[in-house]
Amino acid sequence: MHPLPKTLHSRLFAMLLLSMLATPSFAQYTGPVDASIATSVKAILDKPVDDQNVILKGKLIKQISLEKYIFSDGINQITADIDKDDFPLAPINENTLIEIRGEVKKDLLGAPEIDVDTVRVLK
């Protein structure tokens, strides 16, 4: 039995590696949420706590700079700082219902913002 040619061996290894990297896991916990996690924009605006975890459902209603957006939960609005790498592959517009997860960022003088870690499109 002859061993595989080196180029074929390299190609097979590369294909195997790419297939493993290109298979993201989308399973998420759907049970109860810790009470210290903010789940409304109003709660954040009323009593902002720096680095508090947030899980918010709503829409990005406007982009105001390269990575800053106005997020609305349907009642109140807050600025969300979202890196382009944190967006899902699905396109998002002002009518797309999403869930954002991240942390509150509160400066001494400015309004609180959300530093977003993940964006997920909701059905």
C-alpha positions in Angstrom: 0.0 0.0 0.0 1.4 3.4 -1.0 1.1 6.4 1.2 -0.9 9.4 0.1 1.0 11.9 -2.0 2.1 14.8 0.2 0.0 17.4 -1.6 -3.2 15.3 -1.3 -2.4 14.7 2.4 -2.0 18.4 3.0 -5.3 19.2 1.2 -7.2 16.6 3.1 -5.8 18.0 6.4 -6.7 21.6 5.4 -10.3 20.5 4.4 -10.7 18.7 7.7 -9.4 21.7 9.7 -11.7 24.1 7.8 -14.8 22.0 8.3 -14.2 21.9 12.0 -13.7 25.6 12.3 -16.7 26.4 10.0 -19.2 24.6 12.3 -20.1 27.1 15.0 -22.3 26.0 17.9 -25.5 28.0 18.3 -27.0 26.2 21.4 -27.8 28.6 24.2 -29.2 28.4 27.7 -32.9 29.2 27.7 -33.7 28.8 31.5 -34.1 31.5 34.2 -31.9 34.5 34.1 -29.8 35.8 37.1 -31.7 38.7 38.7 -28.6 40.9 38.6 -28.7 40.8 34.8 -30.5 43.9 33.4 -33.3 42.9 30.9 -34.8 46.4 30.2 -33.4 49.6 28.9 -35.4 51.5 31.6 -33.7 49.5 34.4 -30.3 50.5 33.0 -31.2 54.2 32.5 -32.7 54.4 36.0 -29.8 52.9 37.8 -26.8 52.2 35.6 -24.2 49.9 37.2 -20.8 49.8 35.4 -20.0 46.3 34.1 -23.5 45.0 34.9 -24.4 42.1 32.5 -27.4 42.8 30.2 -29.6 40.7 28.0 -32.0 42.9 25.9 -34.5 42.2 23.2 -35.4 44.9 20.7 -34.2 46.6 17.6 -31.3 48.7 16.3 -33.2 51.7 15.1 -30.3 53.8 13.8 -26.5 53.7 13.3 -24.9 56.8 14.7 -21.2 56.1 14.0 -19.0 53.2 12.9 -19.7 51.0 15.8 -22.4 52.9 17.7 -26.1 52.2 17.3 -29.4 53.4 19.0 -31.0 50.3 20.5 -34.7 50.3 21.4 -36.5 47.8 23.5 -39.8 49.2 22.2 -40.1 51.6 25.1 -36.7 53.2 25.8 -33.5 53.8 23.9 -29.8 53.4 24.7 -26.6 53.6 22.7 -25.1 50.2 21.9 -21.4 49.8 21.0 -21.2 46.8 18.6 -18.0 45.6 16.9 -18.6 44.4 13.4 -17.3 40.9 14.4 -20.1 40.6 17.0 -22.9 40.7 14.3 -24.4 37.5 13.1 -24.2 36.5 9.4 -27.9 37.3 8.8 -28.6 40.9 7.7 -30.1 43.3 10.3 -32.1 46.4 9.7 -34.3 48.7 11.8 -37.2 46.1 11.7 -35.2 43.1 12.8 -35.9 41.8 16.3 -32.7 40.9 18.0 -31.2 40.0 21.4 -28.1 41.7 22.5 -25.8 40.5 25.4 -23.1 42.6 26.9 -22.2 44.9 29.8 -23.3 48.4 30.9 -20.5 51.0 30.4 -21.0 54.1 32.6 -18.7 57.1 32.6 -18.9 59.7 35.3 -20.5 62.4 33.0 -22.0 60.5 30.1 -25.1 58.5 29.6 -24.8 54.8 30.0 -24.1 52.6 27.0 -24.1 48.9 26.3 -20.8 47.3 25.2 -22.3 44.4 23.2 -20.6 41.0 23.1 -23.1 39.1 21.0 -26.1 39.9 18.7 -28.6 37.2 17.9 -31.5 37.5 15.4 -34.8 36.4 17.0 -37.5 34.7 15.0 
